[in-house]
């Protein structure tokens, strides 16, 4: 089978599963790719992963084999550590980790900023 790359879209830690966003597979099947947390034990929402896919008995995509990639949220690597001054001088990109439309606010996940401050 073909190896795919996608982003972890959702994690349900209490139930031990998650979903990977892969636009082409979603377009073909109408579903995100299901995986067990044990298949990607160190992943977080927004992480890029490499995986092989198979269909379950209901023809929904699920992960067959995985590899968690050592890349940042933009797919270009986590990058070197940065100082506060460097953080303030740069324009950053990230993945929306959480958004509350009623309050009009949310959190963006960026691995380098998370490493610097310990939070999104």
TAKADA-V126478 format. One record per helix or strand. SS is the DSSP state (2 for helix, 1 for strand). FROM is the first residue (numbers start at 0). LEN is the number of residues. If there is no record, write none. Layout:
# TAKADA-V126478
ss->SS from->FROM len->LEN
ss->SS from->FROM len->LEN
This chain:
# TAKADA-V126478
ss->1 from->3 len->9
ss->1 from->16 len->5
ss->2 from->22 len->7
ss->1 from->32 len->4
ss->2 from->36 len->4
ss->1 from->47 len->8
ss->1 from->60 len->8
ss->2 from->83 len->6
ss->1 from->94 len->6
ss->1 from->104 len->5
ss->2 from->110 len->7
